[in-house]
Amino acid sequence: MEFPTVRPRRMRRTPALRAMVAETSLEARQLVLPMFVREGATEPVPISSMPGVVQHTRSSLKAAAAEAAELGLGGVMLFGIPETKDATGSGAIDPNGILNVAINDVVAEVGDAIPVMSDLCLDEFTDHGHCGVLDDQGRVDNDATLAIYAEMGLAHAAAGVDLVGPSGMMDGQVGVVRAALDDAGHTDVGILAYSAKYASAFYGPFREAVDSSLQGDRRTYQQDSGNAVEGVREALLDIDEGADIVMVKPALAYLDVIRRVRDAVDVPVAAYNISGEYAMVEAAAANGWIEREPAILETLLSIRRAGADVILTYWAAEAARLLRP
Ligand code: PBG
């Protein structure tokens, strides 16, 4: 019997040794908290498929943003749920629309203490639930949608946002928004581009979170799950168009895409740990099938290891608390 001369276990003996050789870090500043704000809400409304996540009132949103800043999170990402929806999603560009007033509220509350980001997409605002407007045959009209995205970007910028997050997967959306912002003098407003965004079954709980009215699917604009080369292409196109950060979404079923994008670009890479990924862990933990807190941290660490610099996650605040020394 020969004994091993090479012993990787040596570096695993104590927590301090393991910490010294840890390859991947997980820190509050790398985590962005997505939050929902519901027009007209007087109490936070729980989202049943996302235990622990709510549709905020304007005032509970401000408090949660202040807390996110205190925790040292990397940012907050805001989604609005309007009281009424229409075919063109007009609530999205109305300065008094819920998302625009909420951006204003949050920026007034936190100032420069934490970056404030906004979802730049029409799906929360349209009565048909698509991310763009429809043509006379019911197809999502790319270029007509771009004109509205440009206006939406200006509305968010006027409300004081730090970064807009175009998430509708229309071709050219980053370039159009960048040009509109620059023409209006908003050269400091950044773009976090949802670049490689896949048509995913894991968005399920988000549809409840934003009271989505979508029938059918988004397969004519979001990517097919099997396409990784195309994900890199989308990221490169967005950088060409002016993206400051590119994002892969979802995260867990696309860790390889995160890695490929990280290796291909020279801007920060974000990944969105989406609603269904959150719900799966919460449901299994609620059943006693997995241990919740280690599962959360392992999930986030895996996304960091894959190459994400920034993670959008509904666990951001809780994880920041768990990570505090
Ligand atoms: C589009 C958007 C979606 C999500 C973020 N932005 C929904 C979609 O593309 O269908 C999903 C986020 C999640 O599931 O947590 N506005």
Boltz pocket constraint, residues with backbone or C-beta under 6 A from the ligand:
constraints:
  - pocket:
      binder: B
      contacts: [[A, 119], [A, 121], [A, 122], [A, 123], [A, 124], [A, 167], [A, 168], [A, 202], [A, 203], [A, 204], [A, 205], [A, 206], [A, 218], [A, 273], [A, 274], [A, 275], [A, 276]]
      max_distance: 6.0
